[in-house]
């Protein structure tokens, strides 16, 4: 594990020694802040309208979780589709372009240390972004009255989705020595995971429809947003991460024996 953390620290330093980490974090939080402001403004305007109409029944239907937090987290999940590939696209291609990949493979380091180390380096950055986005939730706690358990469940789902995206991006990055190909490949894979559930709605065969919808990361994320953290959802995210890292391990290992 010591070598794993050494490689993870090396990756993390490479992110923050260049503008990459700062730009990605700033973009994620700035866009998240814009969505938060827009949603909160719309929520307040609707409250004012129905308050002036003196319609208490409609006012009771509006709550911060449904009108602000849930759509905010959905928007942040879409942002992750574009930001996470920018984190993972450098993991392996940069090593190959710099000529240090062969040295790394021939050094007394296990393949698992290389793969998990690079994954952990990106994981710290992803977790930092999600945690910092929790500032929006804290503002609602200070000035509003959201349901804390629902909000925590939603942020937990966002974190699980980010980790799954990172694992898939790590896998795609291990296949190529071109950062552009790594970014586009990871972006395509994440878009498929995010939208495959829509295709399931058009399939007439019930068992095939259920299978396709289970493969959709969006369906599992939406269920967690409702406050229901089911075992099948946790198993799904764990499977995506485990299979992606296992295949990345095999991909790197195949290079060593060529």
C-alpha positions in Angstrom: 0.0 0.0 0.0 3.0 2.3 0.6 3.8 2.3 -3.1 0.1 2.9 -4.0 0.0 6.0 -1.9 3.4 7.2 -3.3 2.0 7.0 -6.8 -1.3 8.6 -5.7 0.7 11.5 -4.1 2.7 11.9 -7.3 -0.4 12.1 -9.4 -2.0 14.6 -7.0 1.1 16.8 -7.1 1.0 16.7 -10.9 -2.6 18.0 -10.9 -2.0 20.9 -8.5 1.4 21.8 -9.8 -0.3 22.8 -13.1 -3.5 24.8 -13.7 -5.5 21.6 -14.4 -6.9 21.0 -10.9 -7.6 24.6 -10.2 -9.3 25.2 -13.5 -11.5 22.1 -13.2 -12.5 22.9 -9.6 -13.2 26.5 -10.5 -15.3 25.5 -13.5 -17.3 22.9 -11.6 -18.0 25.2 -8.6 -18.7 28.3 -10.7 -21.2 26.4 -12.9 -22.6 24.8 -9.8 -23.0 28.2 -8.2 -24.8 29.5 -11.2 -27.2 26.6 -11.2 -27.8 27.0 -7.5 -28.5 30.7 -7.8 -30.9 30.2 -10.8 -32.8 27.4 -9.0 -33.0 29.4 -5.7 -34.2 32.5 -7.6 -36.9 30.5 -9.4 -37.9 28.9 -6.1 -38.3 32.3 -4.3 -40.2 33.8 -7.2 -42.7 30.9 -7.2 -43.1 31.3 -3.4 -43.8 35.0 -3.9 -46.3 34.4 -6.6 -48.3 31.8 -4.8 -48.0 33.7 -1.5 -49.5 36.8 -3.2 -52.3 34.5 -4.5 -52.8 33.3 -0.9 -52.8 29.7 -2.0 -51.4 27.8 1.0 -52.1 24.4 -0.6 -49.7 25.2 -3.4 -47.1 26.6 -1.0 -47.0 23.4 0.9 -46.0 21.5 -2.2 -42.8 23.5 -2.6 -39.8 22.4 -0.6 -36.1 23.1 -1.0 -35.2 19.4 -1.6 -37.5 19.0 -4.6 -37.2 22.4 -6.1 -33.5 23.3 -5.5 -31.3 20.4 -4.1 -32.5 17.6 -6.4 -32.2 19.6 -9.7 -28.9 21.1 -8.5 -27.4 17.6 -8.0 -28.8 16.4 -11.3 -27.0 19.4 -13.0 -23.8 18.7 -11.1 -23.9 15.0 -12.3 -24.1 16.2 -15.9 -21.1 18.5 -15.2 -19.1 15.5 -13.9 -19.6 13.8 -17.3 -17.4 16.5 -18.9 -15.0 17.2 -16.0 -14.0 13.7 -14.9 -12.6 12.7 -18.3 -10.4 15.8 -18.1 -9.0 14.4 -14.8 -8.4 10.9 -16.1 -7.2 11.7 -19.6 -3.7 12.3 -18.3 -3.3 9.3 -16.0 -1.6 6.9 -18.5 -1.1 8.9 -21.8 1.2 11.4 -20.1 3.4 8.7 -18.8 3.6 7.1 -22.3 4.3 10.4 -24.0 7.0 11.3 -21.5 8.7 7.9 -21.9 8.4 7.1 -18.2 5.7 4.4 -18.7 8.2 1.7 -19.6 10.4 2.7 -16.6 7.3 2.4 -14.3 6.4 -1.0 -15.7 9.9 -2.4 -15.3 10.4 -1.0 -11.8 9.7 -3.2 -8.8 6.1 -1.9 -8.5 3.0 -4.1 -8.8 0.5 -3.4 -11.5 -2.2 -3.0 -8.9 -0.1 -0.3 -7.2 0.1 1.6 -10.5 -3.6 1.4 -11.3 -4.9 2.0 -7.8 -2.3 4.7 -7.1 -3.4 6.7 -10.2 -7.0 6.1 -9.4 -6.6 7.3 -5.8 -4.8 10.4 -7.1 -7.8 11.4 -9.2 -10.2 10.3 -6.5 -8.8 12.9 -4.1 -9.5 15.7 -6.6 -13.0 14.4 -7.4 -13.9 14.0 -3.7 -12.7 17.5 -3.1 -14.9 18.9 -5.8 -18.0 17.1 -4.5 -17.3 18.1 -0.9 -16.8 21.8 -1.8 -20.1 21.7 -3.7 -21.7 20.8 -0.4 -21.3 24.5 0.5 -24.5 25.1 -1.4 -26.3 22.7 0.9 -24.8 24.4 3.9 -26.2 27.7 2.7 -29.7 26.2 2.6 -29.2 24.8 6.1 -28.3 28.3 7.4 -31.0 30.3 5.6 -33.6 27.6 4.9 -35.1 24.4 6.2 -34.3 21.5 3.9 -34.6 17.8 4.9 -31.0 17.0 5.9 -31.3 13.2 5.4 -32.5 13.7 1.8 -29.8 16.2 1.1 -27.1 13.9 2.5 -28.4 11.0 0.5 -28.3 13.1 -2.7 -24.7 14.2 -2.1 -23.8 10.6 -1.3 -25.3 9.5 -4.7 -23.4 12.3 -6.4 -20.1 11.1 -4.8 -20.8 7.5 -5.8 -21.5 8.6 -9.4 -18.3 10.6 -9.4 -16.2 7.6 -8.2 -17.8 5.4 -10.9 -17.1 7.9 -13.6 -13.5 8.2 -12.4 -13.0 4.4 -12.6 -14.4 4.2 -16.1 -12.2 7.1 -17.1 -9.2 5.4 -15.7 -10.0 2.3 -17.7 -10.3 4.3 -21.0 -7.1 6.2 -20.2 -5.2 2.9 -19.9 -6.0 2.0 -23.5 -4.3 4.9 -25.3 -1.3 7.2 -25.4 -3.3 10.2 -26.7 -4.9 12.5 -24.2 -7.5 13.7 -26.7 -8.5 10.1 -27.5 -8.6 9.4 -23.7 -10.9 12.3 -23.1 -13.3 11.6 -26.0 -13.4 7.9 -25.2 -14.2 8.5 -21.5 -16.8 11.1 -22.4 -18.5 8.7 -24.8 -18.5 5.9 -22.3 -19.9 8.1 -19.6 -22.6 9.5 -21.9 -23.6 5.9 -22.7 -23.8 5.0 -19.0 -25.9 8.1 -18.4 -28.3 7.8 -21.3 -28.7 4.1 -21.8 -31.8 4.0 -19.6 -33.6 6.2 -22.1 -33.2 3.4 -24.7 -34.6 0.9 -22.2 -37.8 2.8 -22.2 -38.4 2.0 -25.9 -37.6 -1.7 -25.7 -40.8 -3.8 -25.8 -39.2 -6.9 -24.2 -39.8 -6.6 -20.4 -36.7 -8.5 -19.2 -34.4 -6.7 -21.7 -35.9 -3.4 -20.6 -35.2 -4.2 -17.0 -31.6 -5.2 -17.8 -30.9 -2.0 -19.8 -32.4 0.1 -17.1 -30.3 -1.6 -14.4 -27.2 -0.8 -16.5 -28.1 2.9 -16.5 -26.2 4.9 -13.8 -28.9 7.6 -14.0 -31.6 5.3 -12.7 -29.6 4.3 -9.6 -28.6 7.9 -9.0 -32.3 9.1 -9.3 -33.3 6.5 -6.7 -30.7 7.7 -4.2 -31.9 11.3 -4.8 -35.3 10.2 -3.4 -33.6 9.3 -0.2 -33.6 5.5 -0.7 -30.2 4.0 -0.5 -30.8 0.4 -1.6 -28.3 -2.4 -1.6 -28.8 -3.0 -5.3 -27.7 0.6 -6.0 -24.6 0.2 -3.8 -23.8 -3.1 -5.5 -24.2 -1.5 -8.9 -21.7 1.3 -8.2 -19.3 -1.1 -6.5 -19.5 -3.3 -9.6 -18.8 -0.5 -12.0 -15.7 0.6 -10.0 -14.5 -2.9 -9.5 -14.9 -4.1 -13.1 -13.4 -0.9 -14.5 -10.3 -1.1 -12.3 -9.9 -4.8 -12.9 -10.0 -4.3 -16.7 -7.6 -1.3 -16.3 -5.2 -3.7 -14.4 -5.4 -6.2 -17.2 -4.8 -3.5 -19.8 -1.7 -2.3 -18.1 -0.5 -5.8 -17.4 -0.8 -6.7 -21.1 1.7 -3.9 -22.0 4.2 -5.4 -19.6 4.2 -8.8 -21.3 4.3 -7.6 -24.9 
